[in-house]
Structure formats: C-alpha cells, structure tokens
Amino acid sequence: MGLIVRERVHVNTEATKQYKVLVSTNGKIASYFSLTLVDSNHKTIETTWSKSWTEWYYGLGKEITFDINVEKDVGDIVQVKIKNDKASWFCRYVQMKSPSGKSFEFPCYRWIENKEVAIREGSENAQVPSRSPNQFPMGGSRPSHSGSTHQRKEDEPLRSQCSQLDCWYLDTEWIEGNERFSQDLHDKLDELPIDVQFDGDKSSHFFSNGINMKCVELPKTFPVTHEMLKGSLQRGLTLQQELEKGNIYIADYEILYGLEPNKKHQNSPHFLTAPICLLYNNKMDQIVPIAIQLSQKPGERSPIFLPNDNEHDWMLAKMWVKSSDFNVHQLVTHLLKTHLISEIFELAMYRQLSPVHPVYKLLIPHVRFTIAINTIARKQLISEDGVFSKISSISAAGIDELMKRAMKTITYKSMCFPEAIIARGMENTPKYYYRDDGMKIWEAIYSFVDQVIKIYYDSDEKVKEDLAIQHFVKNVKFGMEDFLSGMKDPEGKKTREELVKYLTAVIFNASAQHAAVNFGQFEWYGCIPNSPSTMRKPPPEEKDSVDQNYIMDTLPDRGCSFEVLGTVWFLTQVQDNEQTKTSSDVKSPSLGGDTTRDWLVDDSGSRPQQRYLGIFPDMHFTEQPVKDAITTFRNKLDELTNTIKRRNEGLTMSYCYLSPDKIPNSVAI
C-alpha cells in the first residue's frame, strides 16, 4: 500500500476536513497524476498526486491511499477525472470516503494514458450529464472512452501470445499419447485407427452431443428407402414409423454446395462436397450413421452408401461427412455464431451504453478480449493467407460465400437456446448432454439477469423509457436484418421479460455456447482420420471403387495434419491471463463500509480462480443487491458443477464442456 500523502489542493490551506481516497491499480503507475472530484452541482476539487521519496525507494503496492483537505464537505461526488501526463497505467477503481462518512466507488478497469479520463460513480443514483444515446450513429466509430483503445491496451498479453499462431504446430508431436495413430499419414497401415470406425459409444457421443444435426423430415434430395435401411433399423418398424417416433436424425451439409474449393495453398488438388448423412437412434440409445449420400444431387453417380457396403466404401463415406462437418463447425458454428456475433453486441454496447449503465456492467465481462481475438482470427486464421486457407477444403472466396449463406440462417430464436433445441427437434433425444446441461446453464443465467434487471427497472415502462437500451438493440440490428427475423419487437425492448431474455441470449452465446463448440476440438479433430480438414481425392461416384490405399491418399498429408493439430490444440487452451487474484489481493483497505471482495474467491481464500462463468474480478457493480445476486448465481453454478461431475462419473465417456467451472465468461480464444 502506498504511503499516505498530503496533497496539493486548490483550497484554503487551513482546511480541516478530509476526503479519503484509494486508487486501485495493477501495480504499475506513473510518478504523477492529477485528480478532479466533481459533485452533483458541478463544483470541482482539484488535486495532484506524486510519488514520495520513500515510494520511489521502496516501490508502490497495487493501491494508493491519500487524503484531500477541504474547507467543507461539498456533498456527493458523482464523478472523478484522472489526467496522466506520463507513462500509461491501469486503473481498476477509485474509492472515496467523504468527511461526513459517506462512501463512493468509481469502477474504471481501463488504461489511463496521456489524456483526461472521466469516471462516473458506480451507483444507479449518480446524475451526471451524459451524451445523447444516439450520439454515435449506426455504423459510426466508437468513442475513445468506451473501451476500444483501453481494451486494445489490456489485450496486449493476449495479442503477444497469439502472435505465435503461424508456428503453433512446432511444439506438437504427431503421436503424443496415442500409439494407435499413424506416425505419418503416408505410411501404408494394415488397419486405420479404430476411432474412424464411428459405430458405437464414441460415434454416439459425438453425433448426439454435436450441434450440426437435427430430427426433421427427410430432404427430397435424399431418396433413401426403407428397403435400403431395413438391416439397420432394429425395432421392426418402417423408416417412416421410426421418423415419426423421433429416432431418425439428419446431418445435411447443403450449405457447402457449390462453394469454390481450396487450390491456392495446396500442392495437389483438394476437394469439397456437400453430403447428407442419415443417423439412427438404435435400441442402445446410440446415434449411429446408417446412410450417406456424398452430394446434393441424387443419381447413378451419387450412390447412397450403407453400413453393409464394402467396409472401405463405408469408412470413406463417413470420413467425407466428418470432413464437411469440420469445415461447417469451424467457420459457421464456431467462428460466425459465437465469435463474430458476440462482437456485434460488444460494438453496440460500446456505442450506445454508458459504462455506468447496468446493462453495460452486466455485459462487459462477457465481451472481454472478444474484439482482440477476432482481430487476430481475421488476420491469421481466415485471411487469404491464413492458417485456415492452408488446411481447409474451402478457398478464401468460398469462406466469404459460406459466411453470407450462414448469416441468412441466423435468427434471434436460433440464439435462444430452448427455442433452438425445439426447432431442431432435439428436445427428446436420449443422452443429449449438450441439451441437458445447456438448459440448466440457460436457466441459471436467465434467473441472474432477471434479478439484476429488476433491481434497476421496477416496471416495464422504465425499460421503454430507457433510450440507451432501445438504441443498443437498434444498433445490433444495423447490418443484421436477417438476425432480427423471429424477434417479437425488432425495434427495441418494451418489457423487462423481453430484455432479460435478450441479454440471456447474448451472455449464453458468449460463454456457454462458445465453450460447447470450442473446447472439445482437440479431442475430436486431433485424430485426423476422424475429422479430416480437407480431402485430396474426389468423393467416389460408384461403390466398390475404394480400397485402403485410396483412403490414405485421400486424407490430408502430414504437413497439413500438423497445422490442424497445432491449430485445434491452441484453440482449446484457456488463456494464462484468465487467472485472477487470491483473497489477499482482492480485499480493499478499509475506507468505511463494505469494501471487501472476498466473495470473488474460493472458500479456501488462497487458491487462484479463473474467469469462468459467474466469476467477475472486475467488479463494475457497486450496489449490494447486485452483489447478492452474483453470489446466488455462483451458488447455482456450483451446484450444477457438482451435479454434472456426479453424472459424468457414471458415463463411459464424460461430457464436461458445459460444466460451469469450464465455461469462460467470454469468447477469449
């Protein structure tokens, strides 16, 4: 803790009353800054702070305390302004106690650079004239104080780590930990790994807990018949009867049809197709593939492959399905529907909501690092010369077209988890842990958001009158007309219930949905034959034309496989800088009132925590009722974590990606 220092203040030197001030930092601070206090009547008190000789010698802690002498108590302080003329430093918050004993807190959590930064008091009652909600129009640039510059500064550790993207694979060994994998995909093996056989528990686990399948009627482009499948249907029912009972699922990759394949970065031709895969929930509640067509155009040159075909025909057909799934999963399910969609809400938040707005405070932990990681992804993953252009079957132009097609499928309802599950017909699918755990997470987030919103809005009328919220929703709409389809009120939010659901969808998508589609990638894509990123031979156009050598020549070569392994390994890592502090670091020295932050840390009081769902080290809220709501939220998530852990102990293959203790708050990787 810094030494208490008397300040140079532009008031009478005989003053006897004091404002006690605490400034919390990240441990690095300039030698000098000025501080201005602004009261509700726009009167100001100005002071400066500089290091004493003892602080130069012994160093400063992470918190600076000092007194400001004044002639009289000027009343409530509603804003502080900090100006720094030298090295930049990170301010977490400012706390203040007035001569009358009243406490104020000013959440900051941004970098102080060589310009003045105004920080409003964190409670809902602070009245400071602010900009018009639509001062920053749709499509306009963000204000400099909104967090854009400061977020970029805060994101420097992440950017530094991610700058190594182009050599991810250098520290990744091909056969690390699994002797069943080929050391080189050019080797002629007697038998491919059993992982690519797909039938059984592992297949059931992947398909049933994946995102890219649904239970609906069969497409007209897939002329499969009961006669073809009667050997695979185990209940003695017809195909139509099985379909009506909800036992038939489909993975249709029509969205890939006609896209330009990748040619620029490959030494040999690479191929892309748009398969249709029929899956069946058998008597053991395993969802297994039973029919595959490798194109969207049925006919003699597009046969339907079946489990009783030549084993190599069937194996390669399944590999083609998984290769298509790899491309759709990476670019649509993962990149577009979590990373890029979250960025749209973040930009709208910065443009339209003040940092003291309760919805800003609610959303800010769930957009942390998102713009930074997306900037890196655009440059190093999906650019014309990016990693994905080297490992994928899709060209850069094809990626652009795929994104355009996928945007047309995104609706507000598709971001609302319960409605999305129903729309896909997956509400009764057995052993569907993605749905089971996701519903509980959705309910916990909804309950938390509902509590917070009702603290600040005591009626629906208050929501309608909040122009900042209405402009926030309209800003999201800008450029996303297709997204707004299915929204009850695309022009804004008129009730508390509508606002709660809307914000729940934003938070769920940035946290739980991203965790579900991101952190299992190395487990499934780390075995290249299980989900090839590209294929080097065209799909077979007739049966009995494939042997093992043909399969090996179709799979990605070693160089491409190394890039895939490095990429999916990196994408599944939690950032080191997600670590927060122990209880000794988060306690604030007493300025009066409740200033401790013990509720942020583990019960042991010493173990570091990570910024998983519900853990908010940067506490933008200052009101105790909201802190109580966060505690309730954490307790619910802890109970769910324990429930999932007990469930997984009884499973052959556990599903842990939606366990709250493994869900980061935001899209940060």
C-alpha positions in Angstrom: 0.0 0.0 0.0 1.3 3.4 -0.8 2.3 5.9 1.9 -0.5 8.4 2.9 0.5 11.7 1.3 -0.9 15.1 1.9 -1.9 16.6 -1.4 -1.6 20.0 -3.1 -5.2 21.1 -3.4 -6.6 24.4 -4.7 -8.4 25.2 -1.5 -7.6 27.1 1.7 -4.6 25.6 3.4 -6.3 25.9 6.8 -8.8 23.2 5.8 -9.5 20.6 8.4 -12.0 18.3 6.6 -10.8 15.4 4.5 -11.8 13.2 1.6 -10.0 9.9 1.9 -9.2 8.4 -1.5 -8.0 5.0 -2.6 -6.8 4.3 -6.1 -6.5 0.6 -7.1 -4.1 -0.2 -9.9 -2.4 -3.2 -11.5 0.8 -2.5 -9.6 2.3 -0.2 -12.3 1.7 3.5 -12.0 3.1 6.8 -13.3 5.0 9.0 -10.9 2.4 11.8 -11.2 -1.3 12.3 -12.0 -4.0 14.8 -11.3 -7.4 14.0 -9.8 -10.5 16.1 -10.0 -13.6 15.5 -7.9 -17.0 16.6 -9.3 -20.1 17.0 -7.2 -23.7 16.9 -8.2 -23.7 20.7 -8.6 -20.7 20.6 -11.0 -18.4 22.0 -8.3 -14.9 20.6 -8.5 -12.0 19.9 -6.3 -8.6 19.5 -8.0 -5.5 17.8 -6.6 -2.3 16.2 -7.8 -0.5 13.1 -6.6 3.2 12.3 -7.0 5.4 9.6 -5.5 7.2 10.4 -2.3 10.9 9.6 -2.0 10.0 6.6 0.2 7.7 5.3 -2.6 10.4 5.8 -5.2 12.8 3.8 -2.9 10.6 1.0 -1.7 8.1 1.0 -4.5 4.3 1.2 -4.5 1.8 -1.6 -3.9 -1.3 -2.0 -6.1 -3.3 0.5 -4.1 -2.6 4.2 -3.4 -4.2 6.0 -0.5 -4.1 9.7 0.3 -6.2 12.5 1.8 -7.7 15.6 0.2 -8.1 18.5 2.6 -11.1 20.8 2.0 -12.8 23.6 3.8 -16.1 21.9 3.9 -17.9 18.7 2.7 -19.2 19.6 -0.8 -21.6 16.7 -0.8 -22.0 13.7 -3.1 -19.1 13.1 -5.5 -20.6 11.9 -8.8 -17.6 11.9 -11.0 -13.8 11.8 -10.8 -11.4 12.8 -13.5 -7.9 11.5 -13.8 -5.3 13.0 -16.0 -1.9 11.5 -16.7 0.9 13.2 -18.5 3.5 10.4 -18.5 3.6 6.6 -18.7 0.2 4.8 -19.0 -1.1 2.7 -16.1 -4.2 0.6 -15.5 -6.8 1.9 -13.0 -9.1 -0.7 -11.5 -11.3 1.6 -9.4 -11.3 4.6 -7.2 -12.9 4.6 -3.7 -13.6 7.6 -1.7 -15.0 8.5 1.8 -16.4 12.0 2.4 -15.9 14.0 5.6 -19.4 13.0 6.6 -18.5 9.3 6.3 -20.4 8.6 3.1 -18.6 6.2 0.7 -18.4 6.3 -3.1 -16.9 3.9 -5.6 -15.9 4.6 -9.2 -15.3 1.4 -11.3 -12.8 2.1 -14.0 -10.9 -1.0 -15.3 -9.1 0.8 -18.1 -5.8 2.3 -19.0 -5.0 5.9 -18.0 -3.0 7.5 -20.8 -1.9 11.0 -21.6 -5.4 12.4 -21.6 -8.1 13.0 -19.1 -10.4 10.1 -18.3 -13.8 10.8 -16.6 -15.1 8.0 -14.3 -18.7 8.2 -13.1 -19.8 7.0 -9.7 -20.9 3.4 -10.0 -24.3 3.5 -8.3 -27.5 3.9 -10.2 -28.2 7.3 -8.5 -25.3 9.2 -9.9 -26.6 12.0 -12.0 -24.0 13.3 -14.5 -24.9 15.0 -17.8 -24.0 12.5 -20.5 -24.1 12.3 -24.2 -27.2 11.5 -26.2 -27.8 7.8 -26.6 -27.5 8.1 -30.4 -24.6 10.4 -30.5 -22.6 7.6 -32.1 -24.8 6.5 -35.0 -25.3 3.1 -36.5 -22.1 2.3 -38.3 -20.2 5.1 -36.7 -16.9 4.9 -34.9 -16.8 4.1 -31.2 -16.0 6.9 -28.7 -12.4 6.8 -27.4 -13.6 6.5 -23.7 -15.8 3.5 -24.5 -13.1 0.9 -24.0 -11.8 0.5 -27.6 -8.4 2.0 -27.0 -8.2 0.7 -23.5 -9.3 -2.7 -24.4 -6.6 -2.9 -27.0 -4.1 -2.0 -24.4 -5.4 -4.5 -21.9 -5.3 -7.2 -24.6 -1.6 -6.8 -25.2 -0.7 -10.0 -23.3 -3.2 -12.0 -25.4 -2.0 -10.4 -28.7 1.6 -11.3 -27.8 0.7 -14.9 -27.1 -1.4 -15.2 -30.2 1.3 -13.7 -32.4 2.8 -17.1 -32.5 -0.1 -18.5 -34.5 1.9 -19.2 -37.6 4.1 -21.7 -35.7 1.5 -23.4 -33.4 2.4 -26.9 -34.6 6.2 -26.7 -33.8 5.7 -28.0 -30.2 3.0 -30.5 -31.1 4.0 -34.1 -31.6 2.1 -36.2 -34.1 1.6 -39.3 -31.9 1.7 -37.8 -28.5 0.0 -40.0 -26.0 -1.6 -42.4 -28.5 0.3 -45.2 -30.1 -2.7 -46.2 -32.3 -2.2 -43.1 -34.5 0.0 -43.3 -37.6 3.3 -41.5 -37.3 2.9 -40.4 -40.9 -0.2 -40.5 -43.0 1.9 -41.6 -46.0 2.5 -44.9 -44.2 0.6 -47.9 -45.5 -1.0 -49.3 -42.4 -2.6 -52.7 -42.1 -5.5 -51.0 -40.4 -6.7 -47.5 -39.8 -7.3 -46.4 -36.1 -10.5 -47.8 -34.6 -11.5 -44.2 -33.9 -12.6 -43.8 -37.5 -15.0 -46.8 -37.4 -17.6 -44.4 -35.8 -20.1 -47.2 -34.8 -20.5 -47.5 -31.1 -20.2 -45.3 -28.0 -17.8 -42.8 -29.5 -19.9 -42.2 -32.5 -23.0 -41.8 -30.4 -21.2 -39.4 -28.1 -20.0 -37.2 -31.0 -23.2 -37.1 -33.1 -25.7 -36.8 -30.3 -23.7 -34.1 -28.4 -22.8 -32.2 -31.6 -24.5 -29.1 -32.9 -24.9 -29.8 -36.7 -27.7 -32.4 -36.8 -31.4 -32.3 -36.3 -34.5 -34.5 -36.2 -36.7 -33.4 -39.1 -38.3 -34.8 -42.3 -36.0 -36.2 -45.0 -34.9 -33.8 -47.8 -36.2 -34.5 -51.3 -32.6 -34.6 -52.5 -32.0 -37.8 -50.4 -34.0 -40.7 -51.9 -33.3 -43.2 -49.2 -35.9 -46.0 -48.8 -36.9 -48.5 -46.1 -35.7 -51.3 -48.3 -32.2 -49.9 -48.2 -32.2 -49.5 -44.4 -34.2 -52.4 -43.0 -31.0 -54.2 -42.0 -30.1 -51.2 -39.8 -33.5 -50.4 -38.2 -33.7 -52.5 -35.0 -37.2 -52.1 -33.8 -39.1 -53.8 -36.6 -40.6 -50.5 -37.7 -40.6 -48.9 -41.1 -38.4 -45.9 -41.9 -41.4 -43.6 -41.7 -42.5 -45.0 -38.4 -39.0 -44.5 -36.9 -39.0 -41.0 -38.2 -42.4 -40.3 -36.6 -41.1 -41.7 -33.3 -38.1 -39.3 -33.4 -35.5 -41.9 -33.9 -34.2 -40.6 -37.2 -31.8 -37.7 -37.4 -30.0 -35.9 -40.3 -26.8 -34.0 -40.8 -27.2 -32.1 -44.1 -24.3 -30.0 -45.3 -26.2 -28.4 -48.1 -24.7 -25.0 -47.1 -21.4 -26.2 -48.7 -22.9 -26.9 -52.1 -21.2 -25.2 -55.0 -18.5 -23.4 -52.9 -15.1 -22.9 -54.5 -12.6 -25.5 -53.3 -9.2 -24.5 -52.0 -6.5 -24.6 -54.6 -4.1 -21.8 -53.8 -2.3 -23.3 -50.8 -2.1 -26.9 -51.8 0.4 -28.9 -53.9 -2.3 -31.2 -55.1 -6.0 -30.8 -55.9 -8.3 -30.6 -52.9 -12.0 -31.4 -53.0 -15.1 -30.3 -51.3 -18.6 -31.8 -51.3 -22.0 -31.3 -49.5 -23.0 -34.7 -48.1 -26.2 -35.8 -46.4 -25.9 -38.3 -43.5 -28.9 -40.2 -42.0 -28.4 -41.2 -38.4 -30.4 -43.6 -36.2 -31.1 -43.9 -32.5 -30.7 -47.6 -32.0 -32.1 -49.8 -29.2 -29.0 -49.0 -27.1 -29.7 -45.2 -27.4 -26.6 -44.8 -29.6 -27.0 -42.5 -32.6 -25.1 -44.0 -35.5 -24.9 -43.3 -39.2 -27.0 -45.6 -41.4 -26.9 -43.9 -44.8 -24.7 -41.4 -46.6 -25.0 -39.6 -49.9 -21.9 -37.6 -50.9 -23.6 -34.9 -52.9 -26.9 -32.8 -53.1 -27.8 -34.3 -56.5 -29.0 -37.9 -56.3 -28.4 -40.2 -59.2 -26.3 -43.1 -60.5 -23.1 -41.1 -59.9 -24.1 -40.3 -56.4 -24.9 -43.6 -54.7 -26.2 -43.8 -51.1 -23.6 -45.6 -49.1 -24.8 -48.1 -46.4 -23.2 -49.9 -43.4 -23.4 -53.3 -45.3 -21.4 -51.9 -48.3 -17.7 -52.6 -48.8 -16.0 -51.6 -45.5 -13.7 -49.2 -47.2 -16.6 -47.6 -49.1 -18.5 -47.1 -45.8 -15.4 -45.9 -43.9 -14.5 -43.3 -46.6 -18.1 -42.1 -46.8 -18.1 -41.4 -43.0 -14.8 -39.5 -43.4 -16.3 -37.3 -46.0 -19.2 -36.5 -43.6 -16.8 -35.6 -40.8 -14.6 -33.5 -43.2 -17.6 -31.5 -44.2 -18.6 -31.2 -40.5 -15.1 -29.9 -39.7 -15.5 -27.0 -42.2 -19.0 -26.1 -41.1 -18.2 -26.4 -37.4 -15.1 -24.2 -37.6 -16.4 -21.5 -39.9 -20.1 -21.3 -39.0 -20.9 -23.0 -35.7 -17.8 -21.7 -34.0 -16.4 -18.6 -35.7 -19.6 -16.9 -37.0 -22.2 -17.9 -34.5 -20.1 -17.3 -31.4 -17.1 -15.1 -32.1 -18.4 -12.7 -34.7 -22.0 -12.5 -33.4 -20.6 -11.6 -29.9 -18.5 -8.9 -31.4 -21.7 -7.2 -32.9 -23.2 -7.0 -29.4 -19.9 -5.7 -28.0 -19.7 -2.9 -30.5 -23.3 -1.9 -29.9 -22.7 -1.9 -26.2 -19.7 0.5 -26.5 -21.5 2.8 -28.9 -24.8 3.1 -27.0 -24.3 2.3 -23.3 -22.5 4.4 -20.7 -20.0 2.5 -18.6 -22.3 3.1 -15.6 -25.4 1.7 -17.3 -26.4 -1.5 -15.6 -26.6 -3.4 -18.9 -23.1 -2.3 -19.8 -21.9 -3.6 -16.4 -23.8 -6.8 -17.0 -22.3 -7.5 -20.4 -18.8 -6.2 -20.0 -17.3 -9.5 -18.5 -18.8 -11.4 -21.4 -17.1 -9.5 -24.2 -13.6 -9.4 -22.6 -10.9 -10.0 -25.3 -13.5 -10.7 -28.0 -12.6 -7.9 -30.4 -8.9 -8.7 -29.8 -9.2 -12.4 -30.6 -11.4 -11.8 -33.6 -8.9 -9.3 -35.0 -6.3 -12.0 -34.8 -8.6 -14.6 -36.3 -9.3 -12.3 -39.3 -5.7 -11.7 -39.9 -4.1 -15.1 -39.1 -6.9 -17.7 -39.5 -9.4 -16.8 -42.2 -7.4 -14.3 -44.3 -6.4 -15.3 -47.8 -3.0 -16.4 -46.5 -4.3 -17.5 -43.1 -4.0 -20.9 -41.4 -7.5 -22.0 -42.3 -6.8 -21.3 -46.0 -3.9 -23.7 -45.8 -5.7 -26.6 -44.0 -9.3 -26.4 -45.3 -11.1 -27.6 -48.4 -12.6 -24.2 -48.9 -10.9 -21.3 -50.7 -10.9 -17.7 -49.3 -13.7 -16.8 -51.7 -15.6 -19.9 -50.6 -15.3 -18.8 -47.0 -16.8 -15.5 -47.8 -19.7 -17.1 -49.6 -20.2 -19.6 -46.8 -20.4 -16.7 -44.2 -23.0 -15.0 -46.4 -25.1 -18.1 -46.6 -24.8 -18.8 -42.9 -25.8 -15.3 -41.9 -29.2 -15.9 -43.6 -29.8 -18.8 -41.2 -29.2 -16.8 -38.0 -32.3 -15.6 -36.2 -33.0 -14.3 -32.8 -34.7 -17.5 -32.0 -31.7 -19.5 -33.0 -29.7 -17.7 -30.3 -32.3 -18.6 -27.6 -31.1 -22.0 -26.5 -34.5 -23.6 -25.5 -36.1 -22.5 -28.8 -33.1 -23.6 -30.9 -33.4 -27.1 -29.4 -37.1 -27.3 -30.2 -36.5 -26.0 -33.7 -34.1 -28.8 -34.4 -36.4 -31.4 -32.9 -33.9 -32.4 -30.3 -35.9 -32.0 -27.1 -36.4 -35.7 -26.5 -33.1 -37.1 -27.9 -31.6 -39.5 -25.3 -28.2 -38.9 -23.7 -28.1 -35.4 -25.2 -25.9 -33.8 -22.5 -25.3 -30.7 -24.6 -29.1 -30.0 -24.3 -29.4 -31.2 -20.7 -26.5 -29.1 -19.4 -27.2 -26.2 -21.7 -30.8 -25.8 -20.4 -29.6 -25.7 -16.8 -27.0 -23.1 -17.7 -29.6 -21.0 -19.6 -32.0 -21.1 -16.7 -29.2 -20.0 -14.2 -28.2 -17.1 -16.5 -31.8 -16.1 -17.0 -32.5 -16.1 -13.3 -29.4 -14.0 -12.6 -30.2 -11.5 -15.4 -33.8 -11.3 -14.2 -32.7 -10.4 -10.7 -30.3 -7.7 -11.9 -32.7 -6.1 -14.3 -35.5 -5.9 -11.7 -33.1 -4.1 -9.3 -32.8 -1.3 -11.8 -36.1 -1.4 -13.6 -39.2 -1.6 -11.4 -41.6 -1.6 -14.3 -41.9 -2.4 -18.0 -42.4 1.4 -18.5 -38.9 2.0 -17.3 -37.5 -0.3 -20.0 -39.5 1.5 -22.7 -38.2 4.9 -21.4 -34.6 3.8 -21.4 -33.4 5.3 -24.7 -29.9 3.8 -24.3 -31.4 0.3 -24.3 -33.6 1.0 -27.3 -30.6 2.4 -29.3 -28.5 -0.6 -28.2 -31.0 -3.0 -29.7 -31.3 -0.9 -32.9 -27.5 -0.8 -33.2 -27.4 -4.6 -33.2 -30.0 -4.5 -36.0 -27.7 -2.4 -38.2 -26.5 -4.7 -40.9 -28.2 -7.8 -39.4 -31.7 -7.7 -40.8 -31.7 -11.5 -41.1 -30.8 -11.9 -37.5 -33.9 -9.9 -36.4 -36.3 -12.3 -38.1 -38.2 -14.1 -35.5 -37.8 -11.3 -33.0 -41.0 -10.1 -31.4 -40.0 -6.5 -31.3 -37.1 -5.8 -33.7 -37.1 -2.1 -33.0 -36.4 -2.4 -29.3 -37.3 -3.9 -25.9 -40.6 -2.9 -24.3 -40.8 -5.2 -21.2 -38.5 -6.4 -18.6 -39.1 -10.0 -19.6 -38.1 -9.3 -23.2 -34.9 -7.5 -22.1 -34.0 -10.3 -19.7 -34.4 -12.9 -22.5 -32.4 -10.8 -25.0 -29.5 -10.3 -22.6 -29.6 -14.0 -21.5 -29.1 -15.0 -25.2 -26.1 -12.6 -25.5 -24.4 -13.9 -22.4 -25.2 -17.6 -23.1 -23.8 -17.4 -26.6 -20.6 -15.7 -25.5 -20.0 -18.1 -22.6 -21.7 -21.5 -22.6 -22.3 -21.9 -26.4 -18.7 -20.9 -27.2 -17.4 -23.3 -24.6 -19.5 -26.2 -26.0 -18.3 -25.7 -29.6 -14.7 -24.7 -28.8 -13.1 -26.7 -26.0 -13.8 -30.2 -27.5 -12.0 -29.5 -30.7 -8.7 -31.2 -29.9 -10.4 -34.3 -28.6 -12.3 -34.8 -31.9 -10.2 -33.1 -34.5 -6.8 -34.3 -33.0 -7.3 -37.6 -34.7 -7.0 -36.6 -38.4 -8.9 -39.6 -39.9 -11.8 -38.9 -37.5 -12.4 -35.4 -39.0 -10.2 -34.6 -41.9 -9.9 -30.9 -42.6 -9.6 -31.5 -46.3 -9.7 -34.3 -48.8 -7.1 -34.9 -51.6 -9.2 -37.1 -53.9 -12.8 -36.6 -55.1 -15.7 -38.4 -53.5 -16.3 -41.8 -55.0 -19.1 -41.9 -57.6 -19.7 -45.6 -57.5 -19.5 -48.4 -55.0 -16.7 -50.9 -54.7 -14.1 -48.5 -56.0 -12.3 -47.8 -52.8 -9.5 -49.6 -51.0 -7.3 -48.7 -48.1 -4.6 -47.1 -50.3 -7.3 -44.9 -51.9 -8.3 -43.8 -48.4 -4.8 -43.0 -47.3 -4.2 -41.0 -50.5 -7.5 -39.1 -49.8 -6.6 -38.0 -46.2 -4.6 -34.8 -45.6 -0.8 -35.1 -45.8 1.5 -34.8 -42.8 2.2 -31.1 -43.2 -1.5 -30.2 -43.3 -2.2 -32.5 -40.4 0.5 -30.9 -38.3 -1.1 -27.5 -38.9 -4.5 -28.9 -37.9 -3.2 -30.4 -34.7 -1.5 -27.1 -33.7 -4.5 -25.1 -34.5 -7.1 -27.1 -32.6 -4.7 -27.5 -29.7 -4.2 -23.8 -29.4 -7.9 -23.0 -29.8 -8.8 -25.3 -26.8 -6.3 -23.6 -24.4 -7.6 -21.3 -21.6 -5.5 -18.1 -21.5 -3.0 -17.8 -18.7 -4.1 -14.3 -18.1 -7.5 -15.5 -17.2 -6.0 -16.1 -13.7 -7.4 -13.7 -11.1 -6.1 -12.9 -7.6 -6.3 -14.5 -4.3 -8.3 -13.2 -1.4 -5.3 -11.2 0.0 -5.2 -9.3 -3.3 -8.9 -8.5 -3.7 -9.5 -7.1 -0.2 -9.6 -3.4 -0.2 -8.2 -1.4 2.7 -11.0 -0.1 4.8 -12.3 3.3 3.8 -15.5 2.6 5.7 -18.5 0.5 4.6 -18.4 -2.9 2.8 -15.2 -2.7 0.7 -14.0 -6.3 0.7 -14.2 -8.5 -2.3 -13.9 -11.9 -0.5 -16.9 -13.2 -2.3 -14.9 -13.4 -5.6 -12.5 -16.0 -4.4 -12.5 -19.7 -3.4 -13.7 -20.8 0.0 -10.1 -21.7 0.8 -9.2 -18.0 0.5 -5.9 -18.7 -1.3 -6.4 -20.7 -4.5 -6.3 -18.6 -7.7 -9.5 -18.5 -9.6 -10.1 -18.3 -13.4 -12.6 -16.1 -15.1 -15.2 -18.8 -15.5 -18.9 -18.2 -15.7 -20.1 -16.1 -12.8 -16.6 -15.0 -11.5 -16.2 -11.3 -12.0 -12.9 -10.0 -10.6 -13.5 -6.6 -12.3 -16.5 -5.6 -10.2 -18.3 -2.8 -12.1 -21.4 -3.1 -9.9 -21.2 -1.3 -6.6 -24.7 -1.9 -5.2 -25.0 -4.7 -2.6 -28.3 -6.2 -4.0 -26.4 -6.9 -7.3 -23.5 -8.4 -5.4 -26.0 -10.6 -3.6 -27.5 -11.7 -6.9 -24.0 -12.6 -8.1 -23.5 -14.7 -5.0 -26.8 -16.5 -5.7 -25.7 -17.1 -9.3 -22.4 -18.5 -8.2 -24.1 -20.9 -5.8 -26.4 -22.2 -8.5 -23.5 -22.7 -10.8 -21.5 -24.6 -8.1 -24.5 -26.9 -7.6 -24.7 -27.6 -11.3 -21.0 -28.3 -11.5 -21.3 -30.9 -8.8 -24.4 -32.4 -10.5 -22.5 -32.7 -13.8 -19.5 -34.2 -12.1 -21.6 -36.9 -10.4 -23.3 -37.7 -13.7 -20.1 -38.0 -15.6 -18.7 -40.5 -13.0 -21.2 -43.0 -14.3 -20.5 -42.4 -18.0 -18.1 -44.3 -20.2 -17.3 -41.0 -22.0 -18.0 -37.9 -19.9 -19.4 -34.7 -21.3 -17.9 -31.8 -19.4 -17.8 -28.9 -21.8 -20.9 -27.2 -20.3 -19.8 -27.7 -16.7 -19.8 -24.1 -15.3 -16.2 -24.5 -13.9 -15.1 -25.0 -17.5 -17.0 -22.2 -19.2 -15.1 -18.9 -19.6 -17.2 -15.8 -19.3 -16.4 -14.6 -22.8 -15.1 -15.5 -26.3 -11.5 -15.0 -25.5 -9.8 -17.8 -27.5 
